[in-house]
Amino acid sequence: MEGDAGELAALVPRGARVDAIVSSLPLRSLDEQDSAAIVAEWRGLMEGGGVVVQFTYDLLGRERTAVRGFRQRTSDIVWINLPPARVLAMERGGD
């Protein structure tokens, strides 16, 4: 599948159930409006309990409001990765 992550719903077959999304998009370095649009697509496709795994090179773990609607479950740094990366697991919850 190839396309714009900001229009993810248009890429997923109608009626398909999305339980998990794995993302390596640089959400924290994108324009805040673009990252918010991508996360809004996640929210629109997932029901409660769905999981997003996001990896980032932001080791400080700064939070942005772009993950509204998700609860962080884990946030681990993988030091063996070069460069080290933070892996966040977030569960779809209430808005």
PDB file of N, CA, C and O in Angstrom:
ATOM      1  N   MET A   1       0.849  -1.166   0.000  1.00  0.00           N
ATOM      2  CA  MET A   1       0.000   0.000   0.000  1.00  0.00           C
ATOM      3  C   MET A   1       0.897   1.231   0.000  1.00  0.00           C
ATOM      4  O   MET A   1       1.870   1.303   0.751  1.00  0.00           O
ATOM      5  N   GLU A   2       0.570   2.172  -0.825  1.00  0.00           N
ATOM      6  CA  GLU A   2       1.357   3.398  -0.894  1.00  0.00           C
ATOM      7  C   GLU A   2       0.406   4.574  -0.965  1.00  0.00           C
ATOM      8  O   GLU A   2      -0.570   4.546  -1.714  1.00  0.00           O
ATOM      9  N   GLY A   3       0.688   5.610  -0.186  1.00  0.00           N
ATOM     10  CA  GLY A   3      -0.151   6.785  -0.230  1.00  0.00           C
ATOM     11  C   GLY A   3       0.185   7.761   0.871  1.00  0.00           C
ATOM     12  O   GLY A   3       1.151   7.574   1.611  1.00  0.00           O
ATOM     13  N   ASP A   4      -0.607   8.789   0.973  1.00  0.00           N
ATOM     14  CA  ASP A   4      -0.429   9.853   1.946  1.00  0.00           C
ATOM     15  C   ASP A   4      -0.998   9.422   3.296  1.00  0.00           C
ATOM     16  O   ASP A   4      -2.185   9.108   3.388  1.00  0.00           O
ATOM     17  N   ALA A   5      -0.180   9.401   4.337  1.00  0.00           N
ATOM     18  CA  ALA A   5      -0.637   8.997   5.669  1.00  0.00           C
ATOM     19  C   ALA A   5      -1.703   9.940   6.205  1.00  0.00           C
ATOM     20  O   ALA A   5      -2.493   9.554   7.066  1.00  0.00           O
ATOM     21  N   GLY A   6      -1.733  11.163   5.709  1.00  0.00           N
ATOM     22  CA  GLY A   6      -2.763  12.109   6.116  1.00  0.00           C
ATOM     23  C   GLY A   6      -4.120  11.802   5.503  1.00  0.00           C
ATOM     24  O   GLY A   6      -5.121  12.426   5.854  1.00  0.00           O
ATOM     25  N   GLU A   7      -4.152  10.840   4.586  1.00  0.00           N
ATOM     26  CA  GLU A   7      -5.396  10.385   3.960  1.00  0.00           C
ATOM     27  C   GLU A   7      -5.496   8.868   4.044  1.00  0.00           C
ATOM     28  O   GLU A   7      -5.933   8.208   3.101  1.00  0.00           O
ATOM     29  N   LEU A   8      -5.085   8.326   5.184  1.00  0.00           N
ATOM     30  CA  LEU A   8      -5.011   6.878   5.382  1.00  0.00           C
ATOM     31  C   LEU A   8      -6.354   6.186   5.179  1.00  0.00           C
ATOM     32  O   LEU A   8      -6.398   5.098   4.607  1.00  0.00           O
ATOM     33  N   ALA A   9      -7.440   6.786   5.632  1.00  0.00           N
ATOM     34  CA  ALA A   9      -8.762   6.158   5.505  1.00  0.00           C
ATOM     35  C   ALA A   9      -9.103   5.862   4.049  1.00  0.00           C
ATOM     36  O   ALA A   9      -9.803   4.889   3.769  1.00  0.00           O
ATOM     37  N   ALA A  10      -8.627   6.677   3.127  1.00  0.00           N
ATOM     38  CA  ALA A  10      -8.909   6.456   1.705  1.00  0.00           C
ATOM     39  C   ALA A  10      -8.129   5.260   1.160  1.00  0.00           C
ATOM     40  O   ALA A  10      -8.484   4.720   0.112  1.00  0.00           O
ATOM     41  N   LEU A  11      -7.078   4.843   1.854  1.00  0.00           N
ATOM     42  CA  LEU A  11      -6.245   3.732   1.397  1.00  0.00           C
ATOM     43  C   LEU A  11      -6.720   2.385   1.933  1.00  0.00           C
ATOM     44  O   LEU A  11      -6.434   1.342   1.344  1.00  0.00           O
ATOM     45  N   VAL A  12      -7.440   2.409   3.042  1.00  0.00           N
ATOM     46  CA  VAL A  12      -7.890   1.182   3.693  1.00  0.00           C
ATOM     47  C   VAL A  12      -9.225   0.777   3.075  1.00  0.00           C
ATOM     48  O   VAL A  12     -10.111   1.616   2.914  1.00  0.00           O
ATOM     49  N   PRO A  13      -9.378  -0.509   2.726  1.00  0.00           N
ATOM     50  CA  PRO A  13     -10.651  -0.942   2.156  1.00  0.00           C
ATOM     51  C   PRO A  13     -11.828  -0.616   3.082  1.00  0.00           C
ATOM     52  O   PRO A  13     -11.741  -0.797   4.296  1.00  0.00           O
ATOM     53  N   ARG A  14     -12.906  -0.142   2.504  1.00  0.00           N
ATOM     54  CA  ARG A  14     -14.110   0.218   3.268  1.00  0.00           C
ATOM     55  C   ARG A  14     -14.572  -0.978   4.097  1.00  0.00           C
ATOM     56  O   ARG A  14     -14.676  -2.098   3.596  1.00  0.00           O
ATOM     57  N   GLY A  15     -14.845  -0.718   5.374  1.00  0.00           N
ATOM     58  CA  GLY A  15     -15.331  -1.762   6.278  1.00  0.00           C
ATOM     59  C   GLY A  15     -14.235  -2.599   6.906  1.00  0.00           C
ATOM     60  O   GLY A  15     -14.512  -3.437   7.764  1.00  0.00           O
ATOM     61  N   ALA A  16     -12.975  -2.384   6.487  1.00  0.00           N
ATOM     62  CA  ALA A  16     -11.867  -3.154   7.072  1.00  0.00           C
ATOM     63  C   ALA A  16     -11.671  -2.746   8.524  1.00  0.00           C
ATOM     64  O   ALA A  16     -11.814  -1.574   8.874  1.00  0.00           O
ATOM     65  N   ARG A  17     -11.345  -3.708   9.356  1.00  0.00           N
ATOM     66  CA  ARG A  17     -11.081  -3.442  10.770  1.00  0.00           C
ATOM     67  C   ARG A  17      -9.586  -3.212  10.948  1.00  0.00           C
ATOM     68  O   ARG A  17      -8.771  -4.015  10.493  1.00  0.00           O
ATOM     69  N   VAL A  18      -9.230  -2.129  11.601  1.00  0.00           N
ATOM     70  CA  VAL A  18      -7.829  -1.805  11.856  1.00  0.00           C
ATOM     71  C   VAL A  18      -7.593  -1.941  13.351  1.00  0.00           C
ATOM     72  O   VAL A  18      -8.108  -1.156  14.147  1.00  0.00           O
ATOM     73  N   ASP A  19      -6.804  -2.949  13.726  1.00  0.00           N
ATOM     74  CA  ASP A  19      -6.513  -3.204  15.133  1.00  0.00           C
ATOM     75  C   ASP A  19      -5.164  -2.651  15.560  1.00  0.00           C
ATOM     76  O   ASP A  19      -4.939  -2.385  16.741  1.00  0.00           O
ATOM     77  N   ALA A  20      -4.262  -2.477  14.593  1.00  0.00           N
ATOM     78  CA  ALA A  20      -2.916  -2.015  14.936  1.00  0.00           C
ATOM     79  C   ALA A  20      -2.324  -1.230  13.776  1.00  0.00           C
ATOM     80  O   ALA A  20      -2.580  -1.511  12.605  1.00  0.00           O
ATOM     81  N   ILE A  21      -1.530  -0.243  14.139  1.00  0.00           N
ATOM     82  CA  ILE A  21      -0.779   0.555  13.171  1.00  0.00           C
ATOM     83  C   ILE A  21       0.648   0.635  13.685  1.00  0.00           C
ATOM     84  O   ILE A  21       0.875   0.939  14.857  1.00  0.00           O
ATOM     85  N   VAL A  22       1.608   0.364  12.813  1.00  0.00           N
ATOM     86  CA  VAL A  22       3.025   0.529  13.142  1.00  0.00           C
ATOM     87  C   VAL A  22       3.528   1.688  12.298  1.00  0.00           C
ATOM     88  O   VAL A  22       3.425   1.668  11.071  1.00  0.00           O
ATOM     89  N   SER A  23       4.067   2.687  12.958  1.00  0.00           N
ATOM     90  CA  SER A  23       4.473   3.903  12.272  1.00  0.00           C
ATOM     91  C   SER A  23       5.911   4.276  12.581  1.00  0.00           C
ATOM     92  O   SER A  23       6.348   4.264  13.732  1.00  0.00           O
ATOM     93  N   SER A  24       6.629   4.605  11.526  1.00  0.00           N
ATOM     94  CA  SER A  24       7.974   5.162  11.701  1.00  0.00           C
ATOM     95  C   SER A  24       8.014   6.589  11.174  1.00  0.00           C
ATOM     96  O   SER A  24       9.086   7.157  10.963  1.00  0.00           O
ATOM     97  N   LEU A  25       6.833   7.161  10.966  1.00  0.00           N
ATOM     98  CA  LEU A  25       6.775   8.543  10.492  1.00  0.00           C
ATOM     99  C   LEU A  25       7.396   9.483  11.523  1.00  0.00           C
ATOM    100  O   LEU A  25       7.221   9.277  12.724  1.00  0.00           O
ATOM    101  N   PRO A  26       8.106  10.491  11.083  1.00  0.00           N
ATOM    102  CA  PRO A  26       8.726  11.432  12.027  1.00  0.00           C
ATOM    103  C   PRO A  26       7.707  12.453  12.531  1.00  0.00           C
ATOM    104  O   PRO A  26       7.841  13.648  12.267  1.00  0.00           O
ATOM    105  N   LEU A  27       6.690  11.984  13.255  1.00  0.00           N
ATOM    106  CA  LEU A  27       5.596  12.852  13.675  1.00  0.00           C
ATOM    107  C   LEU A  27       6.065  14.085  14.420  1.00  0.00           C
ATOM    108  O   LEU A  27       5.520  15.172  14.224  1.00  0.00           O
ATOM    109  N   ARG A  28       7.062  13.935  15.270  1.00  0.00           N
ATOM    110  CA  ARG A  28       7.511  15.058  16.090  1.00  0.00           C
ATOM    111  C   ARG A  28       8.318  16.083  15.297  1.00  0.00           C
ATOM    112  O   ARG A  28       8.520  17.207  15.756  1.00  0.00           O
ATOM    113  N   SER A  29       8.779  15.698  14.108  1.00  0.00           N
ATOM    114  CA  SER A  29       9.509  16.682  13.299  1.00  0.00           C
ATOM    115  C   SER A  29       8.663  17.215  12.142  1.00  0.00           C
ATOM    116  O   SER A  29       9.089  18.127  11.434  1.00  0.00           O
ATOM    117  N   LEU A  30       7.468  16.652  11.945  1.00  0.00           N
ATOM    118  CA  LEU A  30       6.554  17.182  10.937  1.00  0.00           C
ATOM    119  C   LEU A  30       5.883  18.439  11.469  1.00  0.00           C
ATOM    120  O   LEU A  30       5.845  18.674  12.677  1.00  0.00           O
ATOM    121  N   ASP A  31       5.364  19.229  10.568  1.00  0.00           N
ATOM    122  CA  ASP A  31       4.533  20.359  10.955  1.00  0.00           C
ATOM    123  C   ASP A  31       3.410  19.830  11.852  1.00  0.00           C
ATOM    124  O   ASP A  31       2.839  18.775  11.577  1.00  0.00           O
ATOM    125  N   GLU A  32       3.099  20.560  12.918  1.00  0.00           N
ATOM    126  CA  GLU A  32       2.101  20.088  13.876  1.00  0.00           C
ATOM    127  C   GLU A  32       0.750  19.819  13.215  1.00  0.00           C
ATOM    128  O   GLU A  32       0.043  18.891  13.607  1.00  0.00           O
ATOM    129  N   GLN A  33       0.392  20.611  12.233  1.00  0.00           N
ATOM    130  CA  GLN A  33      -0.878  20.417  11.524  1.00  0.00           C
ATOM    131  C   GLN A  33      -0.874  19.086  10.759  1.00  0.00           C
ATOM    132  O   GLN A  33      -1.878  18.375  10.740  1.00  0.00           O
ATOM    133  N   ASP A  34       0.261  18.754  10.130  1.00  0.00           N
ATOM    134  CA  ASP A  34       0.365  17.493   9.394  1.00  0.00           C
ATOM    135  C   ASP A  34       0.320  16.296  10.338  1.00  0.00           C
ATOM    136  O   ASP A  34      -0.382  15.321  10.070  1.00  0.00           O
ATOM    137  N   SER A  35       1.060  16.363  11.438  1.00  0.00           N
ATOM    138  CA  SER A  35       1.054  15.229  12.377  1.00  0.00           C
ATOM    139  C   SER A  35      -0.324  15.063  13.016  1.00  0.00           C
ATOM    140  O   SER A  35      -0.761  13.937  13.254  1.00  0.00           O
ATOM    141  N   ALA A  36      -1.009  16.164  13.296  1.00  0.00           N
ATOM    142  CA  ALA A  36      -2.358  16.080  13.865  1.00  0.00           C
ATOM    143  C   ALA A  36      -3.314  15.431  12.871  1.00  0.00           C
ATOM    144  O   ALA A  36      -4.185  14.660  13.274  1.00  0.00           O
ATOM    145  N   ALA A  37      -3.169  15.728  11.579  1.00  0.00           N
ATOM    146  CA  ALA A  37      -4.019  15.132  10.545  1.00  0.00           C
ATOM    147  C   ALA A  37      -3.787  13.629  10.458  1.00  0.00           C
ATOM    148  O   ALA A  37      -4.737  12.864  10.288  1.00  0.00           O
ATOM    149  N   ILE A  38      -2.538  13.203  10.573  1.00  0.00           N
ATOM    150  CA  ILE A  38      -2.215  11.774  10.524  1.00  0.00           C
ATOM    151  C   ILE A  38      -2.823  11.054  11.718  1.00  0.00           C
ATOM    152  O   ILE A  38      -3.440  10.000  11.562  1.00  0.00           O
ATOM    153  N   VAL A  39      -2.652  11.615  12.905  1.00  0.00           N
ATOM    154  CA  VAL A  39      -3.206  10.991  14.108  1.00  0.00           C
ATOM    155  C   VAL A  39      -4.736  10.984  14.059  1.00  0.00           C
ATOM    156  O   VAL A  39      -5.361  10.048  14.556  1.00  0.00           O
ATOM    157  N   ALA A  40      -5.338  12.000  13.475  1.00  0.00           N
ATOM    158  CA  ALA A  40      -6.796  12.017  13.314  1.00  0.00           C
ATOM    159  C   ALA A  40      -7.243  10.855  12.428  1.00  0.00           C
ATOM    160  O   ALA A  40      -8.295  10.263  12.670  1.00  0.00           O
ATOM    161  N   GLU A  41      -6.460  10.527  11.414  1.00  0.00           N
ATOM    162  CA  GLU A  41      -6.765   9.365  10.579  1.00  0.00           C
ATOM    163  C   GLU A  41      -6.717   8.092  11.410  1.00  0.00           C
ATOM    164  O   GLU A  41      -7.582   7.227  11.270  1.00  0.00           O
ATOM    165  N   TRP A  42      -5.702   7.968  12.284  1.00  0.00           N
ATOM    166  CA  TRP A  42      -5.618   6.793  13.161  1.00  0.00           C
ATOM    167  C   TRP A  42      -6.872   6.680  14.015  1.00  0.00           C
ATOM    168  O   TRP A  42      -7.476   5.613  14.126  1.00  0.00           O
ATOM    169  N   ARG A  43      -7.254   7.811  14.618  1.00  0.00           N
ATOM    170  CA  ARG A  43      -8.437   7.801  15.494  1.00  0.00           C
ATOM    171  C   ARG A  43      -9.686   7.393  14.733  1.00  0.00           C
ATOM    172  O   ARG A  43     -10.523   6.659  15.257  1.00  0.00           O
ATOM    173  N   GLY A  44      -9.813   7.859  13.512  1.00  0.00           N
ATOM    174  CA  GLY A  44     -10.994   7.550  12.725  1.00  0.00           C
ATOM    175  C   GLY A  44     -11.071   6.103  12.281  1.00  0.00           C
ATOM    176  O   GLY A  44     -12.163   5.584  12.048  1.00  0.00           O
ATOM    177  N   LEU A  45      -9.932   5.445  12.162  1.00  0.00           N
ATOM    178  CA  LEU A  45      -9.897   4.060  11.689  1.00  0.00           C
ATOM    179  C   LEU A  45      -9.961   3.028  12.811  1.00  0.00           C
ATOM    180  O   LEU A  45     -10.356   1.886  12.577  1.00  0.00           O
ATOM    181  N   MET A  46      -9.580   3.410  14.013  1.00  0.00           N
ATOM    182  CA  MET A  46      -9.457   2.436  15.101  1.00  0.00           C
ATOM    183  C   MET A  46     -10.549   2.598  16.138  1.00  0.00           C
ATOM    184  O   MET A  46     -10.972   3.708  16.459  1.00  0.00           O
ATOM    185  N   GLU A  47     -10.990   1.475  16.649  1.00  0.00           N
ATOM    186  CA  GLU A  47     -11.921   1.485  17.769  1.00  0.00           C
ATOM    187  C   GLU A  47     -11.108   1.388  19.053  1.00  0.00           C
ATOM    188  O   GLU A  47      -9.891   1.207  19.022  1.00  0.00           O
ATOM    189  N   GLY A  48     -11.800   1.510  20.182  1.00  0.00           N
ATOM    190  CA  GLY A  48     -11.131   1.382  21.474  1.00  0.00           C
ATOM    191  C   GLY A  48     -10.370   0.079  21.563  1.00  0.00           C
ATOM    192  O   GLY A  48     -10.846  -0.963  21.112  1.00  0.00           O
ATOM    193  N   GLY A  49      -9.196   0.142  22.142  1.00  0.00           N
ATOM    194  CA  GLY A  49      -8.358  -1.039  22.307  1.00  0.00           C
ATOM    195  C   GLY A  49      -7.348  -1.234  21.191  1.00  0.00           C
ATOM    196  O   GLY A  49      -6.410  -2.016  21.345  1.00  0.00           O
ATOM    197  N   GLY A  50      -7.520  -0.531  20.050  1.00  0.00           N
ATOM    198  CA  GLY A  50      -6.537  -0.633  18.980  1.00  0.00           C
ATOM    199  C   GLY A  50      -5.203  -0.065  19.443  1.00  0.00           C
ATOM    200  O   GLY A  50      -5.161   0.780  20.337  1.00  0.00           O
ATOM    201  N   VAL A  51      -4.126  -0.522  18.843  1.00  0.00           N
ATOM    202  CA  VAL A  51      -2.782  -0.140  19.287  1.00  0.00           C
ATOM    203  C   VAL A  51      -1.999   0.501  18.151  1.00  0.00           C
ATOM    204  O   VAL A  51      -2.021   0.034  17.013  1.00  0.00           O
ATOM    205  N   VAL A  52      -1.308   1.582  18.490  1.00  0.00           N
ATOM    206  CA  VAL A  52      -0.349   2.207  17.579  1.00  0.00           C
ATOM    207  C   VAL A  52       1.030   2.040  18.192  1.00  0.00           C
ATOM    208  O   VAL A  52       1.247   2.364  19.360  1.00  0.00           O
ATOM    209  N   VAL A  53       1.956   1.535  17.397  1.00  0.00           N
ATOM    210  CA  VAL A  53       3.360   1.459  17.807  1.00  0.00           C
ATOM    211  C   VAL A  53       4.096   2.479  16.955  1.00  0.00           C
ATOM    212  O   VAL A  53       4.108   2.398  15.727  1.00  0.00           O
ATOM    213  N   GLN A  54       4.701   3.425  17.622  1.00  0.00           N
ATOM    214  CA  GLN A  54       5.397   4.524  16.946  1.00  0.00           C
ATOM    215  C   GLN A  54       6.848   4.508  17.380  1.00  0.00           C
ATOM    216  O   GLN A  54       7.137   4.507  18.576  1.00  0.00           O
ATOM    217  N   PHE A  55       7.766   4.496  16.423  1.00  0.00           N
ATOM    218  CA  PHE A  55       9.145   4.679  16.851  1.00  0.00           C
ATOM    219  C   PHE A  55       9.668   5.998  16.369  1.00  0.00           C
ATOM    220  O   PHE A  55       9.349   6.472  15.279  1.00  0.00           O
ATOM    221  N   THR A  56      10.503   6.589  17.240  1.00  0.00           N
ATOM    222  CA  THR A  56      10.967   7.947  17.048  1.00  0.00           C
ATOM    223  C   THR A  56      12.404   8.054  17.557  1.00  0.00           C
ATOM    224  O   THR A  56      12.860   7.238  18.357  1.00  0.00           O
ATOM    225  N   TYR A  57      13.087   9.054  17.084  1.00  0.00           N
ATOM    226  CA  TYR A  57      14.438   9.323  17.583  1.00  0.00           C
ATOM    227  C   TYR A  57      14.427  10.430  18.617  1.00  0.00           C
ATOM    228  O   TYR A  57      15.485  10.921  19.012  1.00  0.00           O
ATOM    229  N   ASP A  58      13.256  10.825  19.058  1.00  0.00           N
ATOM    230  CA  ASP A  58      13.096  11.811  20.136  1.00  0.00           C
ATOM    231  C   ASP A  58      13.240  11.062  21.459  1.00  0.00           C
ATOM    232  O   ASP A  58      12.252  10.592  22.022  1.00  0.00           O
ATOM    233  N   LEU A  59      14.445  10.957  21.941  1.00  0.00           N
ATOM    234  CA  LEU A  59      14.705  10.168  23.146  1.00  0.00           C
ATOM    235  C   LEU A  59      14.207  10.824  24.416  1.00  0.00           C
ATOM    236  O   LEU A  59      14.050  10.157  25.438  1.00  0.00           O
ATOM    237  N   LEU A  60      13.956  12.129  24.366  1.00  0.00           N
ATOM    238  CA  LEU A  60      13.468  12.816  25.559  1.00  0.00           C
ATOM    239  C   LEU A  60      12.001  12.516  25.829  1.00  0.00           C
ATOM    240  O   LEU A  60      11.512  12.758  26.933  1.00  0.00           O
ATOM    241  N   GLY A  61      11.297  11.993  24.836  1.00  0.00           N
ATOM    242  CA  GLY A  61       9.904  11.620  25.028  1.00  0.00           C
ATOM    243  C   GLY A  61       8.966  12.793  25.208  1.00  0.00           C
ATOM    244  O   GLY A  61       7.946  12.681  25.887  1.00  0.00           O
ATOM    245  N   ARG A  62       9.310  13.925  24.597  1.00  0.00           N
ATOM    246  CA  ARG A  62       8.423  15.094  24.708  1.00  0.00           C
ATOM    247  C   ARG A  62       7.055  14.744  24.153  1.00  0.00           C
ATOM    248  O   ARG A  62       6.933  14.088  23.118  1.00  0.00           O
ATOM    249  N   GLU A  63       6.046  15.186  24.847  1.00  0.00           N
ATOM    250  CA  GLU A  63       4.675  14.912  24.412  1.00  0.00           C
ATOM    251  C   GLU A  63       4.166  16.040  23.541  1.00  0.00           C
ATOM    252  O   GLU A  63       4.501  17.202  23.770  1.00  0.00           O
ATOM    253  N   ARG A  64       3.362  15.712  22.546  1.00  0.00           N
ATOM    254  CA  ARG A  64       2.647  16.690  21.725  1.00  0.00           C
ATOM    255  C   ARG A  64       1.189  16.315  21.764  1.00  0.00           C
ATOM    256  O   ARG A  64       0.846  15.145  21.932  1.00  0.00           O
ATOM    257  N   THR A  65       0.353  17.275  21.616  1.00  0.00           N
ATOM    258  CA  THR A  65      -1.081  17.022  21.675  1.00  0.00           C
ATOM    259  C   THR A  65      -1.571  16.192  20.500  1.00  0.00           C
ATOM    260  O   THR A  65      -2.745  15.821  20.475  1.00  0.00           O
ATOM    261  N   ALA A  66      -0.726  15.887  19.530  1.00  0.00           N
ATOM    262  CA  ALA A  66      -1.130  15.141  18.344  1.00  0.00           C
ATOM    263  C   ALA A  66      -1.539  13.705  18.639  1.00  0.00           C
ATOM    264  O   ALA A  66      -2.087  13.045  17.756  1.00  0.00           O
ATOM    265  N   VAL A  67      -1.298  13.197  19.837  1.00  0.00           N
ATOM    266  CA  VAL A  67      -1.693  11.829  20.163  1.00  0.00           C
ATOM    267  C   VAL A  67      -2.991  11.803  20.973  1.00  0.00           C
ATOM    268  O   VAL A  67      -3.259  10.834  21.683  1.00  0.00           O
ATOM    269  N   ARG A  68      -3.789  12.853  20.870  1.00  0.00           N
ATOM    270  CA  ARG A  68      -5.077  12.910  21.551  1.00  0.00           C
ATOM    271  C   ARG A  68      -5.920  11.710  21.140  1.00  0.00           C
ATOM    272  O   ARG A  68      -6.007  11.371  19.960  1.00  0.00           O
ATOM    273  N   GLY A  69      -6.533  11.079  22.122  1.00  0.00           N
ATOM    274  CA  GLY A  69      -7.362   9.919  21.857  1.00  0.00           C
ATOM    275  C   GLY A  69      -6.641   8.605  22.070  1.00  0.00           C
ATOM    276  O   GLY A  69      -7.224   7.535  21.893  1.00  0.00           O
ATOM    277  N   PHE A  70      -5.366   8.678  22.452  1.00  0.00           N
ATOM    278  CA  PHE A  70      -4.576   7.474  22.708  1.00  0.00           C
ATOM    279  C   PHE A  70      -3.944   7.552  24.091  1.00  0.00           C
ATOM    280  O   PHE A  70      -3.523   8.619  24.540  1.00  0.00           O
ATOM    281  N   ARG A  71      -3.886   6.415  24.749  1.00  0.00           N
ATOM    282  CA  ARG A  71      -3.209   6.316  26.047  1.00  0.00           C
ATOM    283  C   ARG A  71      -1.873   5.621  25.840  1.00  0.00           C
ATOM    284  O   ARG A  71      -1.800   4.553  25.231  1.00  0.00           O
ATOM    285  N   GLN A  72      -0.828   6.235  26.349  1.00  0.00           N
ATOM    286  CA  GLN A  72       0.489   5.622  26.233  1.00  0.00           C
ATOM    287  C   GLN A  72       0.556   4.405  27.137  1.00  0.00           C
ATOM    288  O   GLN A  72       0.221   4.491  28.319  1.00  0.00           O
ATOM    289  N   ARG A  73       0.980   3.282  26.600  1.00  0.00           N
ATOM    290  CA  ARG A  73       1.125   2.038  27.367  1.00  0.00           C
ATOM    291  C   ARG A  73       2.580   1.759  27.721  1.00  0.00           C
ATOM    292  O   ARG A  73       2.884   1.363  28.846  1.00  0.00           O
ATOM    293  N   THR A  74       3.467   1.962  26.774  1.00  0.00           N
ATOM    294  CA  THR A  74       4.895   1.768  27.037  1.00  0.00           C
ATOM    295  C   THR A  74       5.687   2.836  26.292  1.00  0.00           C
ATOM    296  O   THR A  74       5.213   3.428  25.323  1.00  0.00           O
ATOM    297  N   SER A  75       6.878   3.059  26.761  1.00  0.00           N
ATOM    298  CA  SER A  75       7.799   3.984  26.119  1.00  0.00           C
ATOM    299  C   SER A  75       9.205   3.520  26.467  1.00  0.00           C
ATOM    300  O   SER A  75       9.735   3.843  27.531  1.00  0.00           O
ATOM    301  N   ASP A  76       9.792   2.769  25.569  1.00  0.00           N
ATOM    302  CA  ASP A  76      11.100   2.180  25.827  1.00  0.00           C
ATOM    303  C   ASP A  76      12.128   2.699  24.828  1.00  0.00           C
ATOM    304  O   ASP A  76      11.810   2.971  23.670  1.00  0.00           O
ATOM    305  N   ILE A  77      13.355   2.830  25.296  1.00  0.00           N
ATOM    306  CA  ILE A  77      14.449   3.218  24.414  1.00  0.00           C
ATOM    307  C   ILE A  77      15.210   1.957  24.025  1.00  0.00           C
ATOM    308  O   ILE A  77      15.578   1.146  24.875  1.00  0.00           O
ATOM    309  N   VAL A  78      15.438   1.811  22.728  1.00  0.00           N
ATOM    310  CA  VAL A  78      16.208   0.682  22.211  1.00  0.00           C
ATOM    311  C   VAL A  78      17.619   1.206  21.947  1.00  0.00           C
ATOM    312  O   VAL A  78      17.907   1.789  20.902  1.00  0.00           O
ATOM    313  N   TRP A  79      18.483   0.977  22.929  1.00  0.00           N
ATOM    314  CA  TRP A  79      19.842   1.524  22.858  1.00  0.00           C
ATOM    315  C   TRP A  79      20.695   0.850  21.801  1.00  0.00           C
ATOM    316  O   TRP A  79      21.617   1.466  21.267  1.00  0.00           O
ATOM    317  N   ILE A  80      20.402  -0.417  21.487  1.00  0.00           N
ATOM    318  CA  ILE A  80      21.210  -1.143  20.510  1.00  0.00           C
ATOM    319  C   ILE A  80      20.970  -0.650  19.085  1.00  0.00           C
ATOM    320  O   ILE A  80      21.800  -0.872  18.204  1.00  0.00           O
ATOM    321  N   ASN A  81      19.841   0.016  18.857  1.00  0.00           N
ATOM    322  CA  ASN A  81      19.567   0.613  17.555  1.00  0.00           C
ATOM    323  C   ASN A  81      20.527   1.780  17.342  1.00  0.00           C
ATOM    324  O   ASN A  81      20.831   2.506  18.288  1.00  0.00           O
ATOM    325  N   LEU A  82      21.009   1.969  16.115  1.00  0.00           N
ATOM    326  CA  LEU A  82      21.886   3.096  15.816  1.00  0.00           C
ATOM    327  C   LEU A  82      21.214   3.995  14.796  1.00  0.00           C
ATOM    328  O   LEU A  82      21.021   3.557  13.662  1.00  0.00           O
ATOM    329  N   PRO A  83      20.850   5.209  15.122  1.00  0.00           N
ATOM    330  CA  PRO A  83      20.922   5.777  16.469  1.00  0.00           C
ATOM    331  C   PRO A  83      19.838   5.176  17.363  1.00  0.00           C
ATOM    332  O   PRO A  83      18.857   4.618  16.871  1.00  0.00           O
ATOM    333  N   PRO A  84      20.022   5.294  18.685  1.00  0.00           N
ATOM    334  CA  PRO A  84      18.997   4.769  19.595  1.00  0.00           C
ATOM    335  C   PRO A  84      17.617   5.343  19.259  1.00  0.00           C
ATOM    336  O   PRO A  84      17.497   6.486  18.819  1.00  0.00           O
ATOM    337  N   ALA A  85      16.597   4.544  19.472  1.00  0.00           N
ATOM    338  CA  ALA A  85      15.231   4.963  19.140  1.00  0.00           C
ATOM    339  C   ALA A  85      14.305   4.710  20.315  1.00  0.00           C
ATOM    340  O   ALA A  85      14.512   3.781  21.096  1.00  0.00           O
ATOM    341  N   ARG A  86      13.287   5.541  20.431  1.00  0.00           N
ATOM    342  CA  ARG A  86      12.231   5.335  21.428  1.00  0.00           C
ATOM    343  C   ARG A  86      11.077   4.635  20.726  1.00  0.00           C
ATOM    344  O   ARG A  86      10.668   5.031  19.634  1.00  0.00           O
ATOM    345  N   VAL A  87      10.550   3.582  21.366  1.00  0.00           N
ATOM    346  CA  VAL A  87       9.399   2.863  20.843  1.00  0.00           C
ATOM    347  C   VAL A  87       8.237   3.110  21.787  1.00  0.00           C
ATOM    348  O   VAL A  87       8.281   2.741  22.960  1.00  0.00           O
ATOM    349  N   LEU A  88       7.196   3.742  21.257  1.00  0.00           N
ATOM    350  CA  LEU A  88       5.995   4.052  22.037  1.00  0.00           C
ATOM    351  C   LEU A  88       4.877   3.121  21.609  1.00  0.00           C
ATOM    352  O   LEU A  88       4.664   2.902  20.417  1.00  0.00           O
ATOM    353  N   ALA A  89       4.167   2.575  22.577  1.00  0.00           N
ATOM    354  CA  ALA A  89       2.955   1.816  22.279  1.00  0.00           C
ATOM    355  C   ALA A  89       1.809   2.585  22.910  1.00  0.00           C
ATOM    356  O   ALA A  89       1.825   2.883  24.104  1.00  0.00           O
ATOM    357  N   MET A  90       0.807   2.904  22.087  1.00  0.00           N
ATOM    358  CA  MET A  90      -0.333   3.688  22.557  1.00  0.00           C
ATOM    359  C   MET A  90      -1.616   2.943  22.210  1.00  0.00           C
ATOM    360  O   MET A  90      -1.754   2.382  21.123  1.00  0.00           O
ATOM    361  N   GLU A  91      -2.545   2.951  23.150  1.00  0.00           N
ATOM    362  CA  GLU A  91      -3.820   2.273  22.960  1.00  0.00           C
ATOM    363  C   GLU A  91      -4.913   3.290  22.679  1.00  0.00           C
ATOM    364  O   GLU A  91      -4.977   4.338  23.322  1.00  0.00           O
ATOM    365  N   ARG A  92      -5.764   2.979  21.724  1.00  0.00           N
ATOM    366  CA  ARG A  92      -6.888   3.853  21.386  1.00  0.00           C
ATOM    367  C   ARG A  92      -7.861   3.889  22.552  1.00  0.00           C
ATOM    368  O   ARG A  92      -8.357   2.854  22.999  1.00  0.00           O
ATOM    369  N   GLY A  93      -8.121   5.070  23.028  1.00  0.00           N
ATOM    370  CA  GLY A  93      -9.038   5.252  24.143  1.00  0.00           C
ATOM    371  C   GLY A  93     -10.038   6.327  23.795  1.00  0.00           C
ATOM    372  O   GLY A  93     -10.352   6.547  22.625  1.00  0.00           O
ATOM    373  N   GLY A  94     -10.530   6.984  24.801  1.00  0.00           N
ATOM    374  CA  GLY A  94     -11.488   8.067  24.577  1.00  0.00           C
ATOM    375  C   GLY A  94     -10.797   9.309  24.076  1.00  0.00           C
ATOM    376  O   GLY A  94      -9.596   9.496  24.273  1.00  0.00           O
ATOM    377  N   ASP A  95     -11.572  10.158  23.425  1.00  0.00           N
ATOM    378  CA  ASP A  95     -11.040  11.429  22.942  1.00  0.00           C
ATOM    379  C   ASP A  95     -11.012  12.360  24.102  1.00  0.00           C
ATOM    380  O   ASP A  95     -10.601  13.511  23.960  1.00  0.00           O
TER     381      ASP A  95
END
